[in-house]
Amino acid sequence: MSEIGDQKEWDVVIIGGGVAGLTASIYLARAGRSVLVLDKGAGLGGRAASNEIAESRVNMGGPCAV
């Protein structure tokens, strides 16, 4: 990453902080690239994220197909 005034320049910008985006960011960072991950959600992880409900961790995985 380089800075020009108040602006930052990234090697790679990943749109989506789900499993694929986070995995890509890890490999790119290990390869020495500066990475910015953007996601519309409040947290990262996408459908693989877990929430705490009634003092228990609940995986928020995709809907079941019936």
N, C-alpha and C positions, 0 to 999 in steps of 0.2 A: 504494500500500500504506500502511495506517496501522497503528500498533501500539497495542494496549490491554494494558498490563501486559507479560506475556511472550508474548502472543498477537499474531499478525500477521493482518491482513485484506487479502485480495486482491480485485481487481475480477473476475478470471476464474481459474478452476482448470480446467486441461485434463488429462483422464485419457488417457494414451497419448502416448508420445514418439516415435511413428513420423513418417513424412513429413507426414501430414495435421496431426497435433498440433503439430509444430514449425513448419509453415507458418502455421497459425492463430496460434500464439504470436507470430510475427514481425509479422504484420499488426496484431494487437491491441496489441503494444508500440509499434509505429510510430504507432498512433492514440492513444497516451498512457495505455493501460491497464496496470495492474500485473498480471502473469501468473505463475502457478505451474504448471509442467508436472510431472506425476507419471507415473512408469512403473514397472512391476514388474521390468523388466530391470535389469541392472547398468549399462547405458549407453543413450544415446538413439540414435534412428535406425531402430528397428524392423527390418523385413526389408531396409531399404536400407543397413544398417550393414555395415561391412567389418571383417574380423579379419586379424591378421597370422599367417600359417601358413608355416612354413619360410622365413622372411625375405621373404615375398611378401604383398601385400595381396589378400585374397579377398573378393569381395562375397557377402553371405549372403542374396541374393535368394530369393524364394519357390520352392517346389518346381516342377519341370516337370510339366506334364500330358501324358501319353502316350496 
